Amino acid sequence: MSTKPFHPAAFAAGLLGAAAAITVLAAVALSQDRGSFAKGVIIGGTATILVMAFLWWRGHRGGTAAHLASGIADERERRLFRDAVADGGLAMFAAALVGAIWSLFGAEAIAVVGVVLWVGLIAWAVSLAVRSRAA
Amino acid sequence: MRNDVRALREERGLSQAALGEALGVSRQTVNSIETGKYDPSLPLAITIARYFTTTIEEIFHVD
């Protein structure tokens, strides 16, 4: 129901865990001679961690996104998050259908997967922003 | 659903942030409840009613 208590140690452990996961993934990619993939993992992962750390710093003073990232969201904010995830999932489903047709015309699988992921991510972010303002 | 949360809060001279702190929710959630954009869960509605020492029916009104 209510805002959850914020546990800085748990959040810091989460950030450290994410950093460790990124390092391991990048190391595995490099060992498989996939330098481009490793670079993408490092850049994308670092950017995500920085955004999370910024939202954590914003904490109580921030809006829905900061509360969610800090783990202190209340029931309304958690519902907004769930609804946005559902919107993202629906958008990914539609994108997958389009991608399946696109692949019939010669699209590479990695391109289709990339588009589906980005569509889901963007739909989630837009949905969360719109829903946060509307409710 | 209409409600009297804003009137009850203002009667007590509370800000939305102060009420949110007391109820354990964000200021934005208090605002959303007051403007009718968000209907609280039953546990939160009970918490609100207890905070204002009244009943849910006295605060929330079905249109």
Backbone of each chain as ProteinMPNN parsed JSONL, in Angstrom:
{"seq_chain_A": "MSTKPFHPAAFAAGLLGAAAAITVLAAVALSQDRGSFAKGVIIGGTATILVMAFLWWRGHRGGTAAHLASGIADERERRLFRDAVADGGLAMFAAALVGAIWSLFGAEAIAVVGVVLWVGLIAWAVSLAVRSRAA", "coords_chain_A": {"N_chain_A": [[0.827, -1.197, 0.0], [1.678, 1.364, 1.054], [4.435, 3.726, 0.752], [7.519, 2.115, 0.357], [10.123, 1.436, 2.742], [13.328, 2.893, 2.268], [16.312, 1.297, 1.465], [19.497, 1.98, 1.569], [21.838, 0.409, 1.499], [21.029, -1.972, 0.271], [20.29, -0.977, -2.201], [22.732, 0.034, -3.132], [24.119, -2.363, -3.245], [22.71, -3.549, -5.294], [23.407, -1.898, -7.459], [26.16, -2.41, -7.551], [26.073, -5.135, -8.122], [24.914, -5.044, -10.653], [26.951, -3.715, -12.023], [28.962, -5.634, -11.817], [27.802, -7.72, -13.277], [27.714, -6.578, -15.809], [30.442, -6.314, -16.3], [31.273, -9.012, -16.347], [29.751, -9.986, -18.494], [30.749, -8.422, -20.588], [33.403, -9.281, -20.547], [33.124, -11.964, -21.258], [32.108, -11.637, -23.831], [34.301, -10.396, -25.05], [36.163, -12.446, -24.858], [35.134, -14.142, -26.685], [35.742, -12.92, -28.965], [34.069, -10.805, -29.658], [34.119, -7.89, -29.897], [32.673, -5.547, -30.537], [30.142, -6.037, -29.522], [30.798, -6.255, -26.821], [31.632, -3.648, -26.297], [29.244, -2.292, -26.655], [27.753, -3.388, -24.554], [29.187, -2.427, -22.347], [28.976, 0.389, -22.641], [26.168, 0.81, -22.777], [25.365, -0.452, -20.391], [26.774, 1.01, -18.444], [25.667, 3.546, -18.813], [23.038, 3.025, -18.033], [23.409, 2.377, -15.324], [24.352, 4.821, -14.375], [22.114, 6.455, -14.783], [20.326, 5.191, -13.034], [21.667, 5.682, -10.613], [21.486, 8.453, -10.532], [18.717, 8.828, -10.312], [18.347, 7.593, -7.874], [19.757, 9.36, -6.238], [18.082, 11.511, -6.511], [15.854, 10.586, -5.167], [13.417, 10.984, -2.646], [12.674, 13.521, -3.431], [12.175, 13.401, -6.056], [10.144, 12.407, -8.928], [7.759, 9.975, -10.084], [9.46, 8.164, -11.51], [11.897, 8.398, -10.137], [11.16, 7.51, -7.608], [10.469, 4.869, -8.192], [12.917, 3.87, -9.126], [14.407, 4.098, -6.843], [13.268, 2.298, -5.239], [11.22, 3.005, -3.535], [8.65, 3.391, -4.233], [5.12, 4.05, -4.052], [1.779, 2.542, -3.811], [0.278, 3.563, -5.989], [2.252, 4.402, -7.767], [3.573, 2.008, -8.259], [1.571, 0.674, -9.581], [1.323, 2.247, -11.859], [3.778, 1.657, -13.001], [3.486, -1.107, -13.53], [1.371, -1.021, -15.383], [2.62, 0.388, -17.429], [4.604, -1.407, -18.151], [3.003, -3.415, -19.163], [1.959, -2.085, -21.389], [4.334, -1.76, -22.817], [4.901, -4.446, -23.358], [2.738, -5.139, -25.015], [3.276, -3.477, -27.169], [5.69, -4.575, -28.001], [4.801, -7.062, -28.811], [3.238, -6.389, -31.032], [5.267, -5.272, -32.567], [6.812, -7.52, -32.967], [5.176, -9.032, -34.632], [5.164, -7.397, -36.902], [7.867, -7.514, -37.392], [8.174, -10.213, -38.034], [6.929, -10.335, -40.495], [8.562, -8.557, -41.811], [10.93, -9.989, -41.821], [10.404, -11.861, -43.738], [10.895, -10.471, -45.959], [13.567, -10.389, -46.093], [14.897, -9.26, -43.891], [17.427, -9.134, -41.379], [17.793, -11.325, -38.566], [18.912, -10.235, -36.207], [18.478, -7.548, -36.528], [15.696, -7.395, -36.482], [15.195, -8.308, -33.876], [16.474, -6.288, -32.44], [14.897, -4.048, -33.12], [12.422, -4.822, -32.04], [13.05, -4.91, -29.299], [13.752, -2.218, -28.81], [11.37, -0.918, -29.485], [9.709, -1.888, -27.45], [11.0, -0.832, -25.184], [10.873, 1.947, -25.626], [8.115, 2.306, -25.804], [7.384, 1.578, -23.211], [8.677, 3.607, -21.708], [7.456, 5.946, -22.704], [4.799, 5.4, -22.101], [4.902, 5.272, -19.283], [5.618, 7.918, -18.693], [3.422, 9.351, -19.749], [1.264, 8.207, -18.36], [1.993, 8.866, -15.762], [1.653, 11.596, -15.727], [-1.041, 11.768, -16.259], [-2.305, 10.493, -14.18]], "CA_chain_A": [[0.0, 0.0, 0.0], [2.385, 2.62, 1.235], [5.808, 3.817, 0.294], [8.396, 1.167, 1.025], [11.315, 2.076, 3.283], [14.466, 2.858, 1.364], [17.487, 0.666, 2.058], [20.642, 2.379, 0.753], [22.8, -0.698, 1.329], [20.474, -2.889, -0.725], [20.348, -0.319, -3.503], [24.139, 0.057, -3.521], [24.465, -3.739, -3.622], [22.114, -3.756, -6.612], [24.242, -1.208, -8.45], [27.417, -3.157, -7.654], [25.751, -6.38, -8.814], [24.735, -4.714, -12.069], [28.29, -3.429, -12.568], [29.672, -6.924, -11.927], [27.188, -8.465, -14.381], [28.172, -5.937, -17.052], [31.861, -6.662, -16.47], [31.363, -10.425, -16.727], [29.194, -10.122, -19.845], [31.706, -7.814, -21.52], [34.586, -10.152, -20.581], [32.753, -13.148, -22.048], [32.013, -11.201, -25.228], [35.666, -10.17, -25.539], [36.836, -13.744, -25.009], [34.584, -14.76, -27.897], [36.129, -12.034, -30.066], [32.906, -9.967, -30.04], [34.484, -6.593, -29.332], [31.613, -4.559, -30.736], [29.085, -6.363, -28.55], [31.322, -5.916, -25.495], [31.608, -2.182, -26.175], [27.838, -1.931, -26.471], [27.359, -3.776, -23.188], [29.825, -1.514, -21.388], [28.407, 1.739, -22.773], [24.752, 0.77, -22.382], [25.256, -0.79, -18.965], [27.249, 2.14, -17.636], [24.664, 4.612, -18.896], [21.893, 2.616, -17.205], [23.793, 2.498, -13.909], [24.421, 6.248, -14.054], [20.728, 6.943, -14.674], [19.786, 4.654, -11.771], [22.299, 6.39, -9.502], [20.924, 9.803, -10.508], [17.354, 8.736, -9.775], [18.515, 7.266, -6.457], [20.145, 10.611, -5.599], [16.875, 12.351, -6.471], [15.108, 9.999, -4.058], [12.08, 11.45, -2.289], [12.324, 14.783, -4.081], [11.877, 13.145, -7.453], [8.806, 11.973, -9.284], [7.481, 8.543, -10.116], [10.626, 7.393, -11.959], [12.892, 8.38, -9.055], [10.645, 6.643, -6.539], [10.568, 3.482, -8.654], [14.33, 3.48, -9.186], [14.935, 4.034, -5.477], [12.577, 1.233, -4.514], [10.348, 3.565, -2.494], [7.375, 3.741, -4.868], [3.913, 3.646, -3.336], [0.905, 1.654, -4.588], [-0.098, 4.186, -7.259], [3.416, 4.399, -8.65], [3.833, 0.629, -8.683], [0.549, 0.324, -10.578], [1.72, 2.928, -13.097], [4.888, 0.88, -13.561], [2.948, -2.354, -14.091], [0.605, -0.694, -16.581], [3.572, 0.771, -18.474], [5.237, -2.657, -18.604], [2.003, -4.084, -20.014], [1.944, -1.355, -22.665], [5.571, -2.124, -23.515], [4.74, -5.82, -23.839], [1.825, -5.118, -26.162], [3.985, -2.85, -28.29], [6.673, -5.558, -28.475], [4.046, -8.097, -29.522], [2.917, -5.831, -32.35], [6.523, -5.124, -33.304], [7.252, -8.864, -33.36], [4.377, -9.402, -35.805], [5.705, -6.637, -38.036], [9.209, -8.051, -37.633], [8.045, -11.508, -38.709], [6.656, -10.033, -41.915], [9.782, -7.906, -42.316], [11.947, -11.029, -42.052], [10.069, -12.521, -45.003], [11.462, -9.647, -47.033], [15.021, -10.438, -46.025], [15.502, -8.588, -42.73], [18.244, -10.01, -40.539], [17.176, -11.59, -37.266], [19.43, -9.331, -35.181], [17.831, -6.254, -36.739], [14.313, -7.534, -36.007], [15.24, -8.377, -32.412], [16.81, -4.943, -31.969], [13.726, -3.175, -33.265], [11.405, -5.255, -31.064], [13.483, -4.465, -27.974], [13.658, -0.762, -28.721], [9.941, -0.552, -29.469], [9.217, -2.163, -26.099], [11.604, 0.115, -24.24], [10.336, 3.293, -25.866], [6.693, 2.275, -25.436], [7.337, 1.572, -21.746], [9.063, 4.923, -21.193], [6.415, 6.917, -23.06], [3.6, 5.051, -21.331], [5.109, 5.672, -17.885], [5.584, 9.378, -18.626], [2.053, 9.811, -19.995], [0.411, 7.765, -17.254], [2.361, 9.618, -14.565], [1.046, 12.925, -15.823], [-2.512, 11.658, -16.296], [-2.835, 9.969, -12.901]], "C_chain_A": [[0.859, 1.244, 0.0], [3.778, 2.576, 0.645], [6.676, 2.846, 1.068], [9.584, 1.915, 1.625], [12.489, 1.892, 2.33], [15.679, 2.271, 2.085], [18.703, 0.978, 1.186], [21.613, 1.24, 0.496], [22.322, -1.663, 0.251], [20.564, -2.283, -2.118], [21.785, -0.297, -4.019], [24.588, -1.338, -3.963], [23.913, -4.06, -5.004], [22.947, -3.123, -7.711], [25.56, -1.96, -8.654], [27.206, -4.476, -8.404], [25.59, -6.149, -10.308], [26.078, -4.45, -12.729], [29.078, -4.721, -12.765], [29.132, -7.723, -13.107], [27.647, -7.909, -15.721], [29.619, -6.329, -17.341], [32.02, -8.099, -16.963], [30.89, -10.618, -18.164], [30.167, -9.577, -20.885], [32.945, -8.706, -21.661], [34.315, -11.394, -21.426], [32.695, -12.787, -23.527], [33.401, -10.999, -25.824], [36.394, -11.488, -25.77], [36.346, -14.478, -26.245], [34.857, -13.91, -29.143], [34.942, -11.22, -30.593], [33.095, -8.584, -29.413], [33.387, -5.551, -29.429], [30.493, -4.766, -29.722], [29.526, -5.963, -27.151], [31.275, -4.411, -25.268], [30.172, -1.699, -25.94], [27.347, -2.235, -25.061], [27.915, -2.782, -22.178], [29.184, -0.122, -21.447], [26.957, 1.762, -22.293], [24.581, 0.503, -20.904], [25.68, 0.344, -18.066], [26.233, 3.275, -17.645], [23.465, 4.284, -18.013], [22.204, 2.785, -15.72], [23.845, 3.969, -13.491], [23.025, 6.845, -13.894], [20.101, 6.469, -13.362], [20.352, 5.405, -10.568], [21.749, 7.813, -9.378], [19.528, 9.794, -9.885], [17.385, 8.415, -8.282], [18.826, 8.536, -5.679], [18.934, 11.545, -5.48], [15.94, 11.902, -5.346], [13.72, 10.569, -3.865], [11.673, 12.718, -3.034], [11.886, 14.556, -5.52], [10.436, 12.715, -7.681], [8.69, 10.458, -9.282], [8.718, 7.713, -10.482], [11.666, 7.283, -10.844], [12.446, 7.473, -7.916], [10.776, 5.171, -6.927], [12.016, 3.006, -8.64], [14.923, 3.321, -7.796], [14.276, 2.928, -4.663], [11.652, 1.743, -3.429], [8.981, 3.953, -3.064], [6.201, 3.276, -4.025], [2.993, 2.862, -4.28], [0.526, 2.245, -5.941], [1.064, 4.12, -8.246], [3.755, 2.996, -9.121], [2.806, 0.187, -9.728], [0.859, 0.981, -11.92], [2.824, 2.142, -13.794], [4.368, -0.39, -14.226], [2.183, -2.095, -15.38], [1.534, -0.337, -17.745], [4.282, -0.459, -19.024], [4.28, -3.412, -19.528], [1.921, -3.407, -21.377], [3.168, -1.706, -23.499], [5.479, -3.518, -24.105], [3.836, -5.897, -25.057], [2.51, -4.545, -27.397], [5.01, -3.824, -28.877], [5.99, -6.668, -29.264], [3.714, -7.619, -30.935], [4.173, -5.718, -33.2], [7.034, -6.486, -33.783], [6.473, -9.352, -34.583], [4.904, -8.705, -37.055], [7.076, -7.182, -38.413], [9.169, -9.38, -38.362], [7.792, -11.31, -40.197], [7.897, -9.439, -42.575], [10.84, -8.96, -42.654], [11.672, -11.8, -43.341], [10.645, -11.766, -46.188], [12.974, -9.501, -46.887], [15.687, -9.745, -44.856], [16.304, -9.585, -41.904], [17.62, -10.136, -39.155], [17.619, -10.595, -36.2], [18.786, -7.945, -35.295], [16.397, -6.289, -36.203], [14.276, -7.542, -34.475], [15.528, -6.997, -31.824], [15.621, -4.008, -32.019], [12.661, -3.528, -32.228], [11.773, -4.76, -29.665], [13.333, -2.956, -27.813], [12.205, -0.28, -28.686], [9.366, -0.756, -28.068], [9.721, -1.156, -25.097], [10.998, 1.507, -24.387], [8.864, 3.352, -25.462], [6.533, 2.313, -23.923], [7.61, 2.967, -21.193], [7.984, 5.965, -21.477], [5.16, 6.664, -22.231], [3.735, 5.506, -19.872], [5.008, 7.193, -17.736], [4.15, 9.896, -18.764], [1.14, 9.446, -18.82], [0.726, 8.533, -15.97], [1.723, 11.0, -14.567], [-0.472, 12.852, -15.721], [-3.087, 11.218, -14.956], [-1.953, 10.392, -11.754]], "O_chain_A": [[0.794, 2.069, -0.911], [4.235, 1.56, 0.121], [6.584, 2.76, 2.292], [10.011, 2.929, 1.072], [12.617, 0.859, 1.673], [16.025, 2.702, 3.184], [18.92, 0.315, 0.171], [22.153, 1.118, -0.603], [23.108, -2.116, -0.581], [20.87, -2.973, -3.091], [22.034, -0.573, -5.193], [25.339, -1.482, -4.928], [24.557, -4.751, -5.794], [23.171, -3.724, -8.761], [26.02, -2.127, -9.783], [28.041, -4.884, -9.211], [26.06, -6.938, -11.127], [26.327, -4.896, -13.849], [29.778, -4.881, -13.765], [29.899, -8.331, -13.854], [27.932, -8.661, -16.653], [29.975, -6.637, -18.479], [32.799, -8.371, -17.877], [31.53, -11.314, -18.952], [30.382, -10.19, -21.93], [33.475, -8.868, -22.76], [35.163, -11.823, -22.209], [33.175, -13.54, -24.375], [33.652, -11.383, -26.967], [37.14, -11.64, -26.737], [37.047, -15.329, -26.791], [34.293, -14.139, -30.213], [34.819, -10.975, -31.793], [32.344, -8.17, -28.53], [33.192, -4.76, -28.506], [29.967, -3.814, -29.145], [28.745, -5.404, -26.381], [30.921, -3.951, -24.183], [29.93, -0.809, -25.125], [26.623, -1.445, -24.454], [27.21, -2.347, -21.267], [28.887, 0.47, -20.41], [26.567, 2.623, -21.504], [23.766, 1.139, -20.236], [25.04, 0.619, -17.051], [25.969, 3.89, -16.613], [22.938, 5.158, -17.325], [21.373, 3.273, -14.954], [23.432, 4.319, -12.386], [22.78, 7.64, -12.986], [19.434, 7.236, -12.667], [19.628, 5.727, -9.626], [21.566, 8.322, -8.272], [19.199, 10.634, -9.048], [16.553, 8.904, -7.518], [18.259, 8.781, -4.614], [18.778, 12.265, -4.494], [15.321, 12.722, -4.667], [12.932, 10.632, -4.809], [10.487, 12.969, -3.246], [11.285, 15.44, -6.132], [9.625, 12.666, -6.756], [9.419, 9.758, -8.578], [8.996, 6.692, -9.853], [12.245, 6.219, -10.628], [13.256, 6.755, -7.33], [11.144, 4.332, -6.105], [12.313, 1.894, -8.205], [15.827, 2.512, -7.587], [14.68, 2.656, -3.532], [11.325, 1.006, -2.498], [8.247, 4.737, -2.462], [6.271, 2.24, -3.364], [3.375, 2.554, -5.409], [0.457, 1.522, -6.935], [0.871, 3.815, -9.423], [4.179, 2.81, -10.262], [3.125, -0.573, -10.643], [0.689, 0.373, -12.977], [2.813, 1.98, -15.014], [4.759, -0.715, -15.348], [2.316, -2.839, -16.351], [1.279, -0.704, -18.892], [4.535, -0.547, -20.226], [4.692, -3.974, -20.543], [1.824, -4.08, -22.403], [3.077, -1.921, -24.708], [5.927, -3.75, -25.227], [4.12, -6.622, -26.011], [2.353, -5.047, -28.509], [5.181, -3.895, -30.094], [6.527, -7.158, -30.258], [3.889, -8.353, -31.908], [4.161, -6.023, -34.393], [7.614, -6.595, -34.863], [7.035, -10.005, -35.464], [5.07, -9.317, -38.111], [7.409, -7.301, -39.592], [10.019, -9.656, -39.209], [8.354, -12.007, -41.043], [8.239, -9.758, -43.713], [11.555, -8.837, -43.648], [12.593, -12.329, -43.963], [10.855, -12.323, -47.266], [13.584, -8.61, -47.478], [16.913, -9.644, -44.818], [15.906, -10.74, -41.75], [17.006, -9.201, -38.64], [16.81, -10.157, -35.381], [18.576, -7.261, -34.293], [15.94, -5.346, -35.558], [13.445, -6.877, -33.858], [14.91, -6.587, -30.842], [15.366, -3.263, -31.073], [12.069, -2.642, -31.611], [10.921, -4.253, -28.934], [12.841, -2.482, -26.79], [11.862, 0.645, -27.951], [8.63, 0.09, -27.56], [8.964, -0.676, -24.253], [10.657, 2.159, -23.4], [8.42, 4.325, -24.853], [5.651, 2.999, -23.406], [6.884, 3.457, -20.327], [7.637, 6.766, -20.609], [4.539, 7.597, -21.723], [2.795, 6.058, -19.3], [4.4, 7.697, -16.791], [3.715, 10.762, -18.004], [0.351, 10.266, -18.352], [-0.175, 8.817, -15.18], [1.305, 11.505, -13.525], [-1.112, 13.748, -15.171], [-4.232, 11.536, -14.635], [-2.23, 10.052, -10.604]]}, "seq_chain_B": "MRNDVRALREERGLSQAALGEALGVSRQTVNSIETGKYDPSLPLAITIARYFTTTIEEIFHVD", "coords_chain_B": {"N_chain_B": [[-14.385, 8.401, -8.606], [-15.755, 10.46, -6.144], [-14.313, 12.374, -3.431], [-13.597, 13.506, -0.048], [-11.081, 14.198, 0.728], [-9.351, 16.379, 0.262], [-10.736, 18.527, 1.489], [-10.806, 17.635, 4.158], [-8.083, 17.504, 4.681], [-7.33, 20.187, 4.391], [-8.821, 21.32, 6.404], [-7.367, 20.576, 8.583], [-5.089, 21.942, 8.197], [-2.988, 20.867, 6.759], [-0.3, 20.17, 4.497], [-0.091, 18.694, 1.185], [2.182, 17.16, 1.018], [2.781, 16.697, 3.695], [0.557, 15.209, 4.517], [0.887, 13.036, 2.835], [3.269, 12.022, 3.857], [2.394, 11.218, 6.369], [0.596, 9.238, 5.671], [2.158, 7.499, 4.325], [2.593, 7.636, 1.597], [3.357, 9.139, -1.625], [3.57, 12.724, -2.302], [2.483, 13.267, -4.779], [0.691, 11.182, -5.077], [-1.203, 11.725, -3.112], [-2.221, 14.073, -4.21], [-3.298, 13.032, -6.591], [-5.314, 11.403, -5.582], [-6.955, 13.303, -4.353], [-7.837, 14.794, -6.533], [-9.328, 12.97, -7.807], [-8.223, 11.369, -9.725], [-7.04, 9.044, -9.103], [-8.065, 6.133, -7.539], [-7.762, 5.017, -4.306], [-6.334, 1.963, -2.95], [-8.103, -0.534, -1.008], [-6.804, -1.0, 1.548], [-5.318, 1.434, 1.737], [-7.37, 3.309, 1.667], [-8.642, 2.701, 4.056], [-6.604, 3.396, 5.819], [-6.52, 6.147, 5.364], [-9.071, 6.879, 6.243], [-8.881, 6.164, 8.961], [-6.872, 7.894, 9.736], [-8.136, 10.347, 9.599], [-9.953, 9.93, 11.512], [-12.514, 8.851, 10.882], [-15.01, 7.24, 8.791], [-14.698, 5.133, 5.853], [-16.897, 5.45, 4.168], [-17.708, 7.994, 4.786], [-15.84, 9.546, 3.627], [-15.294, 8.774, 0.969], [-17.221, 8.807, -1.986], [-19.441, 7.234, -4.1], [-20.093, 8.06, -7.412]], "CA_chain_B": [[-15.054, 8.444, -7.297], [-15.516, 11.722, -5.415], [-13.893, 12.192, -2.041], [-13.442, 14.735, 0.743], [-9.732, 14.198, 1.295], [-8.788, 17.728, 0.234], [-11.397, 19.333, 2.522], [-10.342, 17.165, 5.477], [-6.671, 17.893, 4.829], [-7.246, 21.637, 4.583], [-9.364, 21.6, 7.745], [-6.292, 20.342, 9.56], [-3.946, 22.777, 7.844], [-1.876, 20.025, 6.309], [0.079, 20.201, 3.078], [-0.189, 17.364, 0.57], [3.401, 16.412, 1.369], [2.671, 16.27, 5.098], [-0.412, 14.112, 4.577], [1.525, 11.884, 2.202], [4.232, 11.473, 4.829], [1.634, 10.545, 7.433], [-0.063, 8.048, 5.126], [3.165, 6.624, 3.727], [2.538, 7.689, 0.134], [4.001, 10.337, -2.144], [2.716, 13.908, -2.442], [1.754, 13.135, -6.042], [-0.424, 10.252, -4.883], [-2.239, 12.47, -2.385], [-2.844, 14.97, -5.187], [-4.107, 12.232, -7.516], [-6.518, 10.972, -4.864], [-7.821, 14.474, -4.14], [-8.434, 15.224, -7.801], [-10.152, 11.885, -8.327], [-7.57, 10.654, -10.818], [-6.623, 7.724, -8.613], [-8.836, 5.574, -6.424], [-6.819, 4.251, -3.476], [-6.679, 0.585, -2.605], [-8.88, -0.613, 0.24], [-5.957, -0.719, 2.724], [-4.977, 2.862, 1.833], [-8.607, 4.015, 2.03], [-8.831, 2.488, 5.505], [-5.586, 4.218, 6.491], [-6.961, 7.542, 5.27], [-10.217, 7.043, 7.141], [-8.384, 6.12, 10.349], [-6.089, 9.102, 9.994], [-9.086, 11.44, 9.822], [-10.869, 9.392, 12.537], [-13.87, 8.723, 10.356], [-15.178, 5.99, 8.046], [-14.482, 5.235, 4.406], [-18.116, 5.968, 3.53], [-17.814, 9.431, 5.033], [-14.826, 10.248, 2.823], [-15.39, 8.419, -0.453], [-18.607, 8.768, -2.449], [-19.613, 6.714, -5.455], [-20.894, 9.002, -8.216]], "C_chain_B": [[-14.721, 9.766, -6.597], [-15.021, 11.4, -4.006], [-13.67, 13.537, -1.359], [-12.048, 14.858, 1.348], [-9.16, 15.611, 1.34], [-9.401, 18.587, 1.346], [-10.911, 18.933, 3.913], [-8.89, 17.585, 5.733], [-6.557, 19.383, 5.136], [-7.808, 22.065, 5.933], [-8.274, 21.508, 8.804], [-5.034, 21.126, 9.239], [-2.734, 21.999, 7.392], [-1.564, 20.284, 4.842], [-0.09, 18.785, 2.518], [1.022, 16.514, 0.94], [3.311, 15.872, 2.793], [1.685, 15.109, 5.235], [0.179, 12.847, 3.953], [2.504, 11.206, 3.146], [3.501, 10.676, 5.9], [1.015, 9.235, 6.941], [0.933, 7.055, 4.527], [3.061, 6.543, 2.217], [3.168, 9.0, -0.319], [3.008, 11.5, -2.202], [1.874, 13.8, -3.709], [0.553, 12.211, -5.901], [-1.556, 10.923, -4.113], [-2.983, 13.384, -3.355], [-3.756, 14.19, -6.137], [-5.396, 11.749, -6.863], [-7.485, 12.148, -4.723], [-8.532, 14.906, -5.413], [-9.254, 14.117, -8.46], [-9.527, 11.124, -9.469], [-7.158, 9.247, -10.404], [-7.495, 7.315, -7.431], [-7.914, 4.695, -5.594], [-7.286, 2.815, -3.274], [-7.468, 0.59, -1.299], [-8.003, -0.378, 1.478], [-5.604, 0.764, 2.872], [-6.212, 3.682, 2.205], [-8.886, 3.873, 3.528], [-7.839, 3.347, 6.293], [-5.996, 5.686, 6.499], [-8.111, 7.799, 6.246], [-9.781, 7.051, 8.606], [-7.633, 7.396, 10.695], [-7.019, 10.266, 10.32], [-10.169, 11.049, 10.84], [-12.323, 9.408, 12.064], [-13.969, 7.397, 9.588], [-14.939, 6.22, 6.555], [-15.693, 5.868, 3.728], [-18.279, 7.469, 3.704], [-16.865, 10.225, 4.133], [-15.024, 10.018, 1.332], [-16.857, 8.228, -0.854], [-18.66, 8.269, -3.888], [-20.523, 7.654, -6.209], [-22.185, 8.368, -8.703]], "O_chain_B": [[-13.554, 10.139, -6.475], [-15.269, 10.322, -3.467], [-13.566, 14.572, -2.018], [-11.858, 15.538, 2.356], [-8.554, 16.004, 2.337], [-8.685, 19.289, 2.06], [-10.636, 19.794, 4.749], [-8.522, 17.967, 6.844], [-5.799, 19.795, 6.014], [-7.347, 23.035, 6.533], [-8.261, 22.257, 9.782], [-4.023, 20.993, 9.928], [-1.595, 22.413, 7.61], [-2.457, 20.581, 4.047], [-0.215, 17.815, 3.264], [0.907, 15.307, 1.15], [3.71, 14.74, 3.066], [1.935, 14.151, 5.966], [0.002, 11.741, 4.465], [2.564, 9.979, 3.228], [3.938, 9.593, 6.288], [0.92, 8.257, 7.684], [0.585, 5.906, 4.256], [3.393, 5.52, 1.618], [3.474, 9.867, 0.5], [1.792, 11.309, -2.159], [0.705, 14.186, -3.724], [-0.483, 12.43, -6.53], [-2.73, 10.716, -4.421], [-4.211, 13.465, -3.331], [-4.859, 14.639, -6.45], [-6.443, 11.691, -7.508], [-8.686, 12.003, -4.948], [-9.687, 15.331, -5.378], [-9.809, 14.307, -9.542], [-10.195, 10.323, -10.122], [-6.954, 8.373, -11.246], [-7.641, 8.054, -6.458], [-7.343, 3.734, -6.109], [-8.468, 2.5, -3.41], [-7.497, 1.589, -0.58], [-8.405, 0.365, 2.373], [-5.59, 1.295, 3.983], [-6.113, 4.642, 2.97], [-9.318, 4.825, 4.178], [-8.193, 3.948, 7.307], [-5.843, 6.381, 7.504], [-8.125, 8.794, 6.971], [-10.265, 7.863, 9.395], [-7.745, 7.914, 11.806], [-6.731, 11.072, 11.205], [-11.168, 11.751, 11.002], [-13.221, 9.903, 12.745], [-13.103, 6.533, 9.727], [-14.974, 7.35, 6.069], [-15.554, 6.707, 2.838], [-18.906, 8.137, 2.882], [-17.06, 11.419, 3.906], [-14.934, 10.949, 0.532], [-17.628, 7.575, -0.15], [-18.006, 8.816, -4.775], [-21.596, 8.014, -5.723], [-22.972, 9.019, -9.39]]}, "name": "protein", "num_of_chains": 2, "seq": "MSTKPFHPAAFAAGLLGAAAAITVLAAVALSQDRGSFAKGVIIGGTATILVMAFLWWRGHRGGTAAHLASGIADERERRLFRDAVADGGLAMFAAALVGAIWSLFGAEAIAVVGVVLWVGLIAWAVSLAVRSRAAMRNDVRALREERGLSQAALGEALGVSRQTVNSIETGKYDPSLPLAITIARYFTTTIEEIFHVD"}
